């Protein structure tokens, strides 16, 4: 029997629980839709290798994804303000075995944006990628912080986009306030990516992720590891 693990993110200030399900490497996505051509256990022959976001100077968020596949497929990029109700912002199509896409969200929400990819292959299978949470800032130091799992390793990946050099502290605490993982780094102007190694192996339970820039700009994200 294949083992499934999951992270659930609850963004501070919201009442939503957002589940990010980690599938085996050949079964990317958190949801399947049954159809008349494939049975309920079929999985799309499409793997999302990476899914990232970056803030731009013209108040847009540039989204990037890399996809592996052995068939034709459509990718519908969806956005939500609360992680419950999504709407499509663009559709991509390709049949390359390895394809990279770059596409803008020209009207992102002011603070928090949830993004996911809805993937439909030519076999009639439909799945959803893991969700990426993007938090925008209006401060002297920070443009954006985004959180998404590293697909191959199942660890959390933190992307911090800075306006200038800054000190970044990241930590995960359990429900009793004990530090489980702690990382400190200096980030440079532009996008800085940090892997929180070992998060994919954490025991099931409730945790809190904290990303603090220059001891001032804070992202606080409760986690539930299933």
URHU-V783215 format. One record per residue. N is the residue number from 1. RES is the residue in one small letter. SS is DSSP state (H for helix, E for strand, L for the rest). NEAR is the number of other C-alpha atoms within 12 Angstrom. Layout:
n=N res=RES ss=SS near=NEAR
n=N res=RES ss=SS near=NEAR
//
This chain:
n=1 res=x ss=L near=4
n=2 res=x ss=L near=10
n=3 res=x ss=L near=11
n=4 res=x ss=L near=21
n=5 res=x ss=E near=26
n=6 res=x ss=E near=34
n=7 res=x ss=E near=40
n=8 res=x ss=E near=34
n=9 res=x ss=E near=36
n=10 res=x ss=E near=30
n=11 res=x ss=E near=33
n=12 res=x ss=L near=22
n=13 res=x ss=L near=14
n=14 res=x ss=L near=17
n=15 res=x ss=L near=14
n=16 res=x ss=L near=21
n=17 res=x ss=L near=22
n=18 res=x ss=E near=34
n=19 res=x ss=E near=33
n=20 res=x ss=E near=40
n=21 res=x ss=E near=33
n=22 res=x ss=E near=37
n=23 res=x ss=L near=30
n=24 res=x ss=L near=22
n=25 res=x ss=L near=23
n=26 res=x ss=L near=22
n=27 res=x ss=L near=33
n=28 res=x ss=L near=39
n=29 res=x ss=L near=36
n=30 res=x ss=L near=31
n=31 res=x ss=L near=29
n=32 res=x ss=L near=25
n=33 res=x ss=L near=25
n=34 res=x ss=L near=19
n=35 res=x ss=L near=16
n=36 res=x ss=L near=11
n=37 res=x ss=L near=14
n=38 res=x ss=L near=18
n=39 res=x ss=L near=16
n=40 res=x ss=L near=17
n=41 res=x ss=L near=16
n=42 res=x ss=L near=23
n=43 res=x ss=L near=32
n=44 res=x ss=L near=40
n=45 res=x ss=L near=30
n=46 res=x ss=E near=41
n=47 res=x ss=E near=39
n=48 res=x ss=E near=42
n=49 res=x ss=E near=31
n=50 res=x ss=E near=32
n=51 res=x ss=E near=35
n=52 res=x ss=E near=44
n=53 res=x ss=E near=42
n=54 res=x ss=E near=39
n=55 res=x ss=E near=38
n=56 res=x ss=L near=23
n=57 res=x ss=L near=14
n=58 res=x ss=L near=14
n=59 res=x ss=L near=21
n=60 res=x ss=L near=23
n=61 res=x ss=E near=36
n=62 res=x ss=E near=25
n=63 res=x ss=E near=35
n=64 res=x ss=E near=27
n=65 res=x ss=E near=32
n=66 res=x ss=E near=27
n=67 res=x ss=E near=35
n=68 res=x ss=E near=29
n=69 res=x ss=E near=30
n=70 res=x ss=L near=20
n=71 res=x ss=L near=25
n=72 res=x ss=L near=26
n=73 res=x ss=E near=32
n=74 res=x ss=E near=30
n=75 res=x ss=E near=37
n=76 res=x ss=E near=29
n=77 res=x ss=E near=35
n=78 res=x ss=E near=31
n=79 res=x ss=E near=33
n=80 res=x ss=E near=29
n=81 res=x ss=L near=26
n=82 res=x ss=L near=27
n=83 res=x ss=L near=30
n=84 res=x ss=L near=21
n=85 res=x ss=L near=16
n=86 res=x ss=L near=21
n=87 res=x ss=E near=21
n=88 res=x ss=E near=20
n=89 res=x ss=E near=23
n=90 res=x ss=E near=23
n=91 res=x ss=E near=21
n=92 res=x ss=E near=28
n=93 res=x ss=E near=23
n=94 res=x ss=E near=26
n=95 res=x ss=L near=22
n=96 res=x ss=L near=18
n=97 res=x ss=L near=19
n=98 res=x ss=E near=20
n=99 res=x ss=E near=26
n=100 res=x ss=E near=24
n=101 res=x ss=E near=29
n=102 res=x ss=E near=22
n=103 res=x ss=E near=24
n=104 res=x ss=E near=25
n=105 res=x ss=E near=29
n=106 res=x ss=L near=19
n=107 res=x ss=L near=17
n=108 res=x ss=L near=29
n=109 res=x ss=L near=23
n=110 res=x ss=L near=21
n=111 res=x ss=L near=26
n=112 res=x ss=E near=29
n=113 res=x ss=E near=38
n=114 res=x ss=E near=44
n=115 res=x ss=E near=45
n=116 res=x ss=E near=44
n=117 res=x ss=E near=45
n=118 res=x ss=E near=38
n=119 res=x ss=E near=43
n=120 res=x ss=E near=36
n=121 res=x ss=E near=32
n=122 res=x ss=L near=23
n=123 res=x ss=L near=25
n=124 res=x ss=L near=26
n=125 res=x ss=L near=33
n=126 res=x ss=E near=35
n=127 res=x ss=E near=36
n=128 res=x ss=E near=37
n=129 res=x ss=L near=43
n=130 res=x ss=L near=44
n=131 res=x ss=L near=46
n=132 res=x ss=E near=45
n=133 res=x ss=E near=44
n=134 res=x ss=E near=43
n=135 res=x ss=E near=38
n=136 res=x ss=E near=34
n=137 res=x ss=L near=28
n=138 res=x ss=L near=18
n=139 res=x ss=L near=17
n=140 res=x ss=L near=18
n=141 res=x ss=L near=29
n=142 res=x ss=E near=38
n=143 res=x ss=E near=36
n=144 res=x ss=E near=44
n=145 res=x ss=E near=44
n=146 res=x ss=E near=42
n=147 res=x ss=E near=47
n=148 res=x ss=E near=43
n=149 res=x ss=E near=41
n=150 res=x ss=L near=36
n=151 res=x ss=L near=35
n=152 res=x ss=L near=22
n=153 res=x ss=L near=22
n=154 res=x ss=L near=32
n=155 res=x ss=L near=27
n=156 res=x ss=E near=40
n=157 res=x ss=E near=33
n=158 res=x ss=E near=40
n=159 res=x ss=E near=38
n=160 res=x ss=E near=46
n=161 res=x ss=E near=39
n=162 res=x ss=E near=34
n=163 res=x ss=L near=24
n=164 res=x ss=L near=22
n=165 res=x ss=L near=21
n=166 res=x ss=E near=28
n=167 res=x ss=E near=25
n=168 res=x ss=E near=35
n=169 res=x ss=E near=29
n=170 res=x ss=E near=39
n=171 res=x ss=E near=33
n=172 res=x ss=E near=34
n=173 res=x ss=E near=26
n=174 res=x ss=E near=24
n=175 res=x ss=L near=18
n=176 res=x ss=L near=12
n=177 res=x ss=L near=16
n=178 res=x ss=L near=15
n=179 res=x ss=E near=17
n=180 res=x ss=E near=26
n=181 res=x ss=E near=28
n=182 res=x ss=E near=24
n=183 res=x ss=E near=23
n=184 res=x ss=E near=21
n=185 res=x ss=E near=24
n=186 res=x ss=E near=22
n=187 res=x ss=E near=27
n=188 res=x ss=L near=21
n=189 res=x ss=L near=20
n=190 res=x ss=E near=23
n=191 res=x ss=E near=27
n=192 res=x ss=E near=30
n=193 res=x ss=E near=29
n=194 res=x ss=E near=30
n=195 res=x ss=E near=29
n=196 res=x ss=E near=33
n=197 res=x ss=L near=24
n=198 res=x ss=L near=20
n=199 res=x ss=H near=35
n=200 res=x ss=H near=30
n=201 res=x ss=H near=21
n=202 res=x ss=L near=26
n=203 res=x ss=L near=18
n=204 res=x ss=L near=19
n=205 res=x ss=E near=22
n=206 res=x ss=E near=26
n=207 res=x ss=E near=31
n=208 res=x ss=E near=33
n=209 res=x ss=E near=40
n=210 res=x ss=E near=35
n=211 res=x ss=E near=38
n=212 res=x ss=E near=30
n=213 res=x ss=E near=34
n=214 res=x ss=L near=23
n=215 res=x ss=L near=17
n=216 res=x ss=L near=18
n=217 res=x ss=E near=28
n=218 res=x ss=E near=26
n=219 res=x ss=E near=37
n=220 res=x ss=E near=28
n=221 res=x ss=E near=38
n=222 res=x ss=E near=33
n=223 res=x ss=E near=34
n=224 res=x ss=E near=31
n=225 res=x ss=E near=34
n=226 res=x ss=L near=22
//
